Amino acid sequence: IVFLDYFLPDANGSEIMEQIKEIAPEAKVIIISSQEDPKVAADFTKAGIFGYIVKDKDWKQKLAHYLKELNL
């Protein structure tokens, strides 16, 4: 499991996502970001993420949901 943010100091999450999928295509990537743009979430979904969580008041519950789906 990889937790990834969209906004990073040296790259953006999309670039890192590509590298992760090249190295470990079976990795379950969950984006946790303040980025609320639906297009960004859709692009990540097309790239093969497991989940996308917007950092809001309910983000911990959403994370718990994904972890439950993964039986963790």
C-alpha positions as CSV (number, residue, x, y, z in Angstrom):
1,I,0.0,0.0,0.0
2,V,1.3,3.5,-0.9
3,F,-0.2,6.7,0.5
4,L,0.5,9.5,-1.9
5,D,-0.2,13.3,-1.9
6,Y,-0.8,15.3,-5.1
7,F,1.2,18.3,-4.0
8,L,4.8,17.4,-3.3
9,P,7.9,19.7,-3.1
10,D,9.9,18.1,-6.0
11,A,7.3,16.5,-8.2
12,N,3.5,16.1,-8.4
13,G,1.7,13.0,-7.4
14,S,1.0,12.0,-11.1
15,E,4.7,11.8,-11.8
16,I,5.3,9.7,-8.7
17,M,2.3,7.5,-9.5
18,E,3.8,6.6,-12.9
19,Q,7.1,5.6,-11.2
20,I,5.3,3.5,-8.6
21,K,3.3,1.6,-11.3
22,E,6.5,0.9,-13.3
23,I,8.3,-0.5,-10.2
24,A,5.4,-2.2,-8.5
25,P,2.3,-2.5,-10.8
26,E,0.5,-4.5,-8.1
27,A,0.8,-1.7,-5.5
28,K,-2.4,-0.3,-4.0
29,V,-2.1,3.5,-4.2
30,I,-4.4,5.7,-2.1
31,I,-4.2,9.4,-2.8
32,I,-4.8,11.6,0.2
33,S,-4.8,15.2,-0.9
34,S,-6.4,18.7,-0.5
35,Q,-6.8,18.7,-4.3
36,E,-10.6,18.7,-4.8
37,D,-10.6,18.9,-8.6
38,P,-12.7,16.0,-10.0
39,K,-10.6,15.9,-13.1
40,V,-7.5,15.2,-11.0
41,A,-9.3,12.4,-9.2
42,A,-10.5,11.0,-12.5
43,D,-7.0,11.1,-14.0
44,F,-5.6,9.2,-11.0
45,T,-8.4,6.7,-11.3
46,K,-7.5,6.0,-14.9
47,A,-3.9,5.6,-13.8
48,G,-4.9,2.8,-11.5
49,I,-5.2,4.1,-8.0
50,F,-7.1,2.1,-5.4
51,G,-8.7,5.2,-3.8
52,Y,-8.8,9.0,-3.7
53,I,-9.4,10.8,-0.4
54,V,-9.9,14.6,-0.1
55,K,-8.4,16.0,3.1
56,D,-11.6,17.2,4.7
57,K,-13.3,16.6,8.1
58,D,-14.2,13.0,7.1
59,W,-10.9,11.9,5.6
60,K,-10.0,9.4,8.5
61,Q,-13.3,7.6,8.0
62,K,-12.7,7.3,4.3
63,L,-9.2,6.0,4.9
64,A,-10.7,3.4,7.4
65,H,-13.1,2.3,4.6
66,Y,-10.3,1.7,2.1
67,L,-8.3,-0.2,4.7
68,K,-11.3,-2.3,5.5
69,E,-11.6,-3.1,1.8
70,L,-8.0,-4.3,1.8
71,N,-8.7,-6.4,5.0
72,L,-6.2,-4.4,7.0
